[in-house]
Amino acid sequence: MPAHRVRSIERVAEGVHFVEGPASNWIVLSGDGTASLIDAGYPNDIDLVRSSVREAAGDAPLAAIAVTHGHSDHTGGINPLLAEYPGAIVLTGDDELANVRRDVTYQVTAGAVLPHLVKPRFARWLRHAIQAGGLQDVAVANPTGLADGASFELSGHRVRARTTPGHTPGHTAYELVDERAVASGDALVTGHAVSRATGPQALHPMFHHDRAAALAAAGELAREWADRTLLPGHGPLLRR
């Protein structure tokens, strides 16, 4: 089971820090006097998220959180952060809004997990997910939608949204344009607790809403972003 601490905080570029958390990752952006996040860990990662923002961005107030998708290991810290920074906005793909609000829930089911629990690595992953708050209510009330290809700024960094459906219907990756890096969320990862593989890969099929679409997206992104620094939702940073 992962220890409850960040594995690493790596500077990707000026004002961009990649945080490899206990089981899922987030990215801290800073500049223009503010800080922003891409994803926010499990609910019980909140103290780690807070401390990583302070380490990377000092006392800069949080202005925005861009969400790759609505799973609890990526949205768990959002509501506590919004309570501290009520002016912060939450962004996600247009087709992911309902999942982030929890109007609907696209999450791995008990039925999908159960056949795999005879394998120790799956049992360890599940135990950590529960202990990290994965069953808590993580609904976010008023996220703002982004169209595929939308360009915007996060704390002074140019960002382009890319809809990458499959893992969830509206999963969205975020290209950091000037840094030639991409926050790929769970569309393309470099490792996971249930996987023995290392390097760019799709998550285990049980995690996906649409397995065929998720595999297609992972392959497409691996080819298209072969020259980008990869900032995945799980696993270590991959510099190109």
VOGU-3710 file (C-alpha; in Angstrom, 3 decimals, decimal comma):
1> mpahrvrsie> 0,000/0,000/0,000  1,451/3,443/-0,878  2,681/5,515/2,066  0,631/8,634/2,685  3,164/11,074/1,314  4,041/12,502/-2,053  6,551/10,433/-3,973  8,134/13,484/-5,596  7,640/17,098/-6,606  9,472/17,857/-9,843
11> rvaegvhfve> 9,972/21,195/-11,533  8,965/20,761/-15,172  9,482/24,381/-16,206  9,275/27,828/-14,662  6,036/27,867/-12,657  5,133/24,231/-13,441  5,553/21,489/-10,813  4,473/17,877/-11,201  3,468/16,143/-7,982  3,514/12,359/-7,937
21> gpasnwivls> 1,161/11,612/-5,072  0,647/8,444/-3,049  -1,549/6,914/-5,767  -2,576/9,687/-8,182  -0,909/12,870/-9,359  -1,599/16,574/-9,645  0,154/19,584/-11,179  0,776/22,973/-9,576  1,011/26,012/-11,852  2,146/29,414/-10,644
31> gdgtaslida> 2,608/32,825/-12,195  0,817/36,187/-12,509  0,515/36,251/-8,709  -1,785/33,210/-8,527  -1,604/29,431/-8,328  -3,661/26,838/-10,186  -4,004/23,063/-10,086  -4,624/20,361/-12,615  -6,443/17,668/-10,594  -6,484/17,494/-6,806
41> gypndidlvr> -5,893/13,954/-5,533  -8,044/11,755/-3,287  -10,080/13,385/-0,484  -7,564/12,334/2,159  -4,685/13,731/0,099  -5,853/17,270/0,841  -3,043/18,128/3,269  -0,510/16,888/0,730  -2,138/18,993/-1,988  -2,082/22,082/0,227
51> ssvreaagda> 1,559/21,618/1,187  2,628/21,016/-2,423  0,890/24,211/-3,541  2,716/26,147/-0,819  6,040/24,544/-1,743  5,616/25,284/-5,448  3,728/28,590/-5,367  4,358/30,107/-1,936  1,482/32,208/-0,637  -0,103/32,774/-4,056
61> plaaiavthg> -3,895/32,376/-3,836  -5,522/29,512/-5,727  -7,326/30,841/-8,800  -8,424/27,716/-10,686  -8,537/23,931/-10,724  -8,668/22,194/-14,108  -10,059/18,659/-13,814  -9,150/15,877/-16,222  -12,135/13,773/-15,121  -14,551/13,239/-12,276
71> hsdhtgginp> -13,047/10,239/-10,468  -12,538/10,663/-6,733  -8,759/10,262/-6,943  -8,597/13,390/-9,092  -11,340/15,569/-7,588  -11,125/14,692/-3,891  -9,354/17,865/-2,766  -11,504/20,314/-4,699  -14,255/21,144/-2,197  -11,903/21,779/0,753
81> llaeypgaiv> -9,836/24,051/-1,501  -12,915/25,940/-2,683  -13,871/26,511/0,951  -10,483/28,188/1,459  -10,470/30,016/-1,891  -14,122/30,780/-2,708  -13,128/32,806/-5,756  -11,400/29,865/-7,443  -13,058/28,358/-10,511  -13,265/24,692/-11,516
91> ltgddelanv> -12,850/23,787/-15,188  -13,480/20,507/-16,968  -14,558/19,214/-20,354  -18,112/19,931/-21,470  -18,946/16,224/-21,573  -17,447/15,654/-18,120  -19,539/18,250/-16,288  -22,226/15,780/-15,217  -19,636/13,371/-13,819  -17,808/16,111/-11,883
101> rrdvtyqvta> -21,135/17,344/-10,479  -22,075/13,693/-9,789  -25,351/14,043/-11,663  -24,148/10,711/-13,034  -21,237/8,563/-11,835  -18,728/6,908/-14,106  -16,530/5,034/-11,650  -15,175/1,494/-11,463  -17,834/-0,778/-9,949  -17,576/-3,457/-7,285
111> gavlphlvkp> -18,604/-6,012/-9,886  -15,700/-5,036/-12,130  -13,163/-5,161/-9,295  -14,310/-8,338/-7,557  -12,900/-10,908/-10,038  -9,424/-9,377/-9,678  -9,153/-9,317/-5,890  -7,399/-12,685/-5,817  -4,367/-10,769/-7,166  -2,497/-9,032/-4,326
121> rfarwlrhai> -1,770/-5,848/-6,261  -5,483/-5,308/-6,940  -6,356/-5,928/-3,289  -3,671/-3,438/-2,191  -4,953/-0,844/-4,654  -8,534/-1,228/-3,401  -7,516/-0,986/0,253  -5,595/2,219/-0,427  -8,445/3,696/-2,487  -10,898/3,181/0,373
131> qagglqdvav> -8,498/4,483/3,034  -7,730/7,533/0,872  -11,417/8,475/0,831  -12,376/7,058/-2,546  -15,944/6,352/-1,402  -16,570/9,880/-0,129  -18,906/12,358/-1,800  -16,741/14,444/-4,130  -19,489/16,227/-6,088  -18,463/19,708/-7,249
141> anptgladga> -21,387/22,090/-7,472  -20,595/24,549/-10,271  -17,810/23,518/-12,632  -17,342/25,419/-15,883  -17,271/23,506/-19,164  -14,544/23,604/-21,790  -15,031/22,723/-25,448  -12,551/20,474/-27,207  -9,664/22,666/-28,356  -10,485/25,534/-25,987
151> sfelsghrvr> -7,502/27,769/-25,238  -7,210/29,602/-21,921  -4,684/30,575/-19,256  -3,945/29,069/-15,857  -1,824/31,331/-13,657  -0,137/32,867/-16,684  0,427/29,598/-18,579  -1,171/29,003/-21,968  -3,277/25,845/-21,912  -5,248/23,993/-24,573
161> arttpghtpg> -7,996/21,507/-23,670  -8,158/18,217/-25,547  -11,153/15,916/-25,174  -9,883/12,335/-24,788  -12,973/10,190/-24,154  -12,969/6,553/-23,138  -11,790/6,450/-19,557  -14,842/8,629/-18,882  -17,148/10,186/-21,492  -15,643/13,663/-21,222
171> htayelvder> -12,114/12,975/-20,032  -9,979/15,984/-20,922  -6,212/16,353/-21,209  -4,453/19,707/-20,941  -1,577/20,745/-23,161  0,812/23,290/-21,643  1,577/24,999/-24,887  4,774/26,920/-24,179  6,269/24,186/-21,995  5,651/21,462/-24,598
181> avasgdalvt> 4,117/19,305/-21,891  0,766/17,630/-21,484  -1,288/16,688/-18,450  -2,761/13,460/-19,781  -4,834/12,448/-16,755  -5,881/8,812/-17,044  -6,051/8,775/-20,843  -2,336/7,891/-20,932  -0,375/6,952/-17,807  3,143/5,725/-17,051
191> ghavsratgp> 2,292/3,271/-14,274  -0,393/2,187/-11,829  -0,664/0,146/-8,646  -2,382/-2,742/-10,468  0,050/-2,759/-13,411  3,463/-4,381/-13,669  4,259/-2,333/-16,784  6,230/0,906/-16,828  6,176/3,633/-19,432  3,277/5,024/-21,488
201> qalhpmfhhd> 0,230/2,765/-21,284  -3,535/2,627/-20,934  -4,998/1,810/-17,549  -6,372/-1,659/-16,833  -9,627/-2,172/-18,795  -11,772/-2,431/-15,655  -11,291/1,290/-15,013  -12,749/2,503/-18,316  -16,252/3,592/-19,226  -15,610/2,663/-22,872
211> raaalaaage> -12,642/0,273/-23,148  -12,261/0,427/-26,913  -12,345/4,223/-26,971  -9,884/4,417/-24,062  -7,376/2,155/-25,813  -7,746/4,127/-29,025  -7,204/7,410/-27,174  -4,115/6,090/-25,398  -2,563/4,961/-28,663  -3,392/8,199/-30,431
221> larewadrtl> -1,976/10,336/-27,629  1,198/8,251/-27,376  1,839/8,906/-31,061  0,722/12,523/-31,201  2,531/13,591/-28,022  5,682/11,538/-28,491  7,760/14,731/-28,294  5,937/16,242/-25,287  6,842/15,876/-21,641  4,147/13,601/-20,243
231> lpghgpllrr> 2,516/14,536/-16,937  0,255/11,531/-16,281  -2,513/10,999/-13,755  -0,694/7,904/-12,471  2,975/6,989/-12,597  6,093/9,153/-12,870  6,697/12,116/-15,126  8,191/11,223/-18,498  10,547/13,812/-19,974  11,025/13,834/-23,748
//
